[in-house]
Amino acid sequence: MIKNIELLEKSLGYEFVDKKLIIEALTHKSYKKPYNNERLEFLGDAVLDLIVGEYLFKKFASSDEGNLSKIRASLVNETGFHKLAIYLNLGDYILLSNAEENNGGREKSSLLSNAFEAVMGAIYLEAGLKEVNEIAISLIEKNHKEISLDSLFSDFKTLLQELTQARFGITPEYIVVASRGPDHKKEFEVAAVIEGKEYARAIGKSKKIAQQESAKIAIEILKEQK
C-alpha cells in the first residue's frame, strides 16, 4: 500500500473512491505485480492530448493550427509532464523495485512523466473528462505563469535537447547527410543523432529548417519509446 496517499489526493484536489485505481497508476512495471501503470499511461496520454488541445483551441481563438500545435507540443511532452509530476511530488509515491529505485527511478524524467499520465488516466476512468480536465488545466496554469506562443514555445530542437538531456544525459547532434540543387534553390538533408544512433532524417530549404524537422520527428519517436 502506498503511504500517505491522502497527501497526493490533496495535491490533486481529488479523492479516489476506488483506491485500486490510484495504486495501479503509481505501480511501475519493475514492481512485479500482476498489474502496472502502462495501460493507464496510454489512456492518460490520449486524454491529456484532447484536454490541452481543446483548452488551447478556446484560449487562442485567433491562432492557426500551426501555432496551436507548437504550443501544445511545449506542454504535452515528457518535459512538460515531468514538471507537473515534480509539482505533485509523484516520485514519493511510485511503487518501484529495489533495483529501479537504486538506479534513481524516483527522479527519472520518463518514469515520472509516465506516472503523471497514468494518474490522469485513472481519474478519467473514475470521474470522467470534466473532472480530469479541471485538474489537469489547473496544474498546467499553476506551473506556467503565462501560456502564450512567445512565453511557452520552445522550438523542436530545444524540446529535443531537453528530452535527451532528461532521458540520456546528452544533447543530440545534427549531421548534414546530403545537399542537393543549385545554390539559389538548395535543399539539405539532415539527420538527428542521439548517442551515435540516427533517430530521424528530414529535408529542408535550409540547414535550420531541416534540423527542426528532424528534431520534430525524433521527438515523436522517443515519445513512442517511453
VOGU-3710 file (C-alpha; in Angstrom, 3 decimals, decimal comma):
1> mikniellek> 0,000/0,000/0,000  1,239/3,482/-0,821  1,966/5,605/2,237  0,318/8,999/2,707  -1,813/8,658/-0,412  -4,082/11,303/1,144  -1,357/13,916/0,632  -1,255/13,180/-3,067  -5,045/13,300/-3,298  -4,987/16,660/-1,532
11> slgyefvdkk> -2,424/17,987/-4,034  -4,594/16,727/-6,880  -7,785/18,069/-5,368  -9,374/14,682/-5,950  -10,086/11,721/-3,659  -10,298/8,316/-5,294  -13,299/6,161/-4,471  -11,526/3,090/-5,851  -8,061/3,150/-4,286  -7,007/0,273/-6,533
21> liiealthks> -7,025/2,702/-9,468  -4,520/5,139/-7,957  -2,341/2,250/-6,766  -2,265/0,819/-10,288  -1,470/4,274/-11,700  1,555/4,508/-9,420  2,835/0,954/-9,915  5,878/0,758/-12,184  6,362/-2,405/-14,222  9,530/-3,193/-12,262
31> ykkpynnerl> 7,471/-3,711/-9,081  6,483/-7,201/-10,306  2,767/-7,117/-9,671  0,096/-8,657/-11,943  -0,646/-5,070/-12,989  1,298/-1,880/-13,729  0,577/1,659/-14,897  1,317/1,258/-18,612  -2,315/0,871/-19,736  -3,434/3,863/-17,663
41> eflgdavldl> -0,480/5,824/-19,042  -1,659/5,045/-22,582  -5,159/6,280/-21,726  -3,937/9,358/-19,865  -1,713/10,373/-22,782  -4,721/10,393/-25,144  -6,953/12,215/-22,645  -4,349/14,930/-21,969  -3,787/15,437/-25,680  -7,515/16,114/-26,112
51> ivgeylfkkf> -7,844/18,289/-22,998  -4,877/20,518/-23,806  -5,910/20,716/-27,449  -9,412/21,914/-26,526  -8,034/24,314/-23,919  -5,704/25,953/-26,445  -8,391/25,975/-29,146  -10,637/28,053/-26,868  -7,891/30,187/-25,315  -6,304/31,241/-28,602
61> assdegnlsk> -9,317/31,760/-30,846  -7,330/33,643/-33,489  -4,308/31,310/-33,643  -3,848/28,992/-36,598  -3,285/25,244/-36,452  0,493/25,616/-36,729  0,838/27,868/-33,695  -1,622/25,808/-31,657  0,410/22,692/-32,430  3,619/24,403/-31,341
71> iraslvnetg> 2,138/25,491/-28,009  0,644/22,056/-27,384  3,995/20,447/-28,200  5,550/22,616/-25,477  3,004/21,403/-22,911  2,190/17,825/-23,882  5,562/16,108/-23,747  7,844/14,314/-21,325  9,446/17,536/-20,114  6,087/19,210/-19,516
81> fhklaiylnl> 4,581/16,272/-17,647  7,781/15,762/-15,651  7,384/19,329/-14,400  3,817/18,609/-13,240  4,899/15,320/-11,640  7,586/17,166/-9,655  4,976/19,695/-8,504  2,858/16,805/-7,184  5,891/15,011/-5,654  4,863/11,885/-7,561
91> gdyillsnae> 8,304/10,374/-7,048  7,477/9,909/-3,370  4,521/7,644/-4,156  5,581/5,461/-7,087  5,960/1,747/-6,365  9,315/0,539/-7,742  11,557/-2,479/-7,494  14,624/-2,063/-5,297  16,834/-2,229/-8,390  14,934/0,559/-10,156
101> ennggrekss> 14,928/2,673/-7,011  18,674/2,210/-6,577  19,047/3,261/-10,213  17,463/6,633/-9,443  13,999/5,691/-10,676  12,197/8,206/-8,493  13,971/11,056/-10,287  13,767/9,711/-13,857  12,002/12,115/-16,184  10,344/9,424/-18,301
111> llsnafeavm> 9,173/7,420/-15,298  7,642/10,470/-13,579  6,047/11,699/-16,792  4,504/8,281/-17,389  3,167/8,159/-13,838  1,535/11,562/-14,260  -0,212/10,402/-17,433  -1,347/7,238/-15,632  -2,807/9,208/-12,715  -4,746/11,404/-15,149
121> gaiyleaglk> -5,957/8,255/-16,898  -7,132/6,831/-13,572  -9,065/9,996/-12,727  -10,661/9,912/-16,175  -11,795/6,308/-15,699  -13,356/7,014/-12,316  -14,724/10,537/-12,704  -14,833/11,351/-16,411  -13,478/14,004/-18,725  -14,802/17,074/-16,906
131> evneiaisli> -13,058/16,193/-13,645  -9,693/15,375/-15,170  -9,964/18,474/-17,359  -10,332/20,730/-14,312  -7,436/19,049/-12,507  -5,036/18,952/-15,459  -5,665/22,527/-16,598  -5,364/23,794/-13,033  -1,971/22,091/-12,707  -0,790/23,462/-16,049
141> eknhkeisld> -1,841/27,022/-15,175  -0,201/26,814/-11,738  3,079/25,724/-13,310  3,056/28,195/-16,210  2,526/31,803/-15,173  1,849/32,740/-18,774  0,652/30,484/-21,556  1,355/32,067/-24,924  3,348/31,381/-28,051  6,049/33,871/-27,028
151> slfsdfktll> 6,461/32,687/-23,444  5,967/28,945/-23,921  7,148/27,937/-27,323  10,441/26,184/-27,478  11,465/25,145/-30,942  11,708/21,453/-31,712  15,490/21,464/-31,389  15,170/22,900/-27,890  12,455/20,399/-26,989  14,571/17,505/-28,244
161> qeltqarfgi> 17,588/18,769/-26,303  15,538/18,979/-23,097  14,172/15,493/-23,702  17,528/13,857/-24,449  19,227/15,573/-21,511  16,490/14,351/-19,165  16,458/10,819/-20,563  20,071/10,175/-21,652  22,084/12,993/-20,096  23,350/14,139/-23,506
171> tpeyivvasr> 22,438/16,541/-26,307  21,565/15,477/-29,877  23,787/16,008/-32,905  22,646/17,181/-36,329  24,562/15,845/-39,310  24,143/17,115/-42,856  23,769/13,894/-44,845  23,371/15,492/-48,269  22,708/18,734/-50,102  21,025/18,986/-53,481
181> gpdhkkefev> 20,211/21,554/-56,121  21,736/24,832/-57,315  22,886/27,478/-54,843  19,727/29,577/-55,245  17,456/26,586/-54,621  19,404/24,234/-52,392  17,867/21,551/-50,191  19,583/19,984/-47,192  19,052/16,538/-45,725  19,856/16,437/-42,003
191> aaviegkeya> 19,934/13,508/-39,568  19,202/13,810/-35,845  21,668/11,573/-33,980  21,470/10,611/-30,302  24,176/8,526/-28,603  25,604/7,742/-32,041  22,271/6,387/-33,286  20,340/8,066/-36,078  16,745/8,691/-34,983  15,362/10,774/-37,837
201> raigkskkia> 16,082/12,472/-41,154  14,421/15,436/-42,804  14,875/17,684/-45,837  14,571/21,481/-45,765  15,359/24,567/-47,802  17,967/25,492/-45,182  20,007/23,564/-42,647  17,982/25,137/-39,810  14,655/24,054/-41,293  15,935/20,525/-41,886
211> qqesakiaie> 17,264/20,379/-38,309  13,898/21,500/-36,906  12,023/18,905/-38,939  14,370/16,075/-37,995  14,113/17,103/-34,317  10,311/17,059/-34,560  10,347/13,505/-35,955  12,861/12,366/-33,320  10,646/13,719/-30,527  7,710/11,636/-31,757
221> ilkeqk> 9,892/8,525/-31,998  11,216/8,997/-28,456  7,700/9,585/-27,174  6,621/6,238/-28,633  9,586/4,529/-26,943  8,652/5,678/-23,422
//
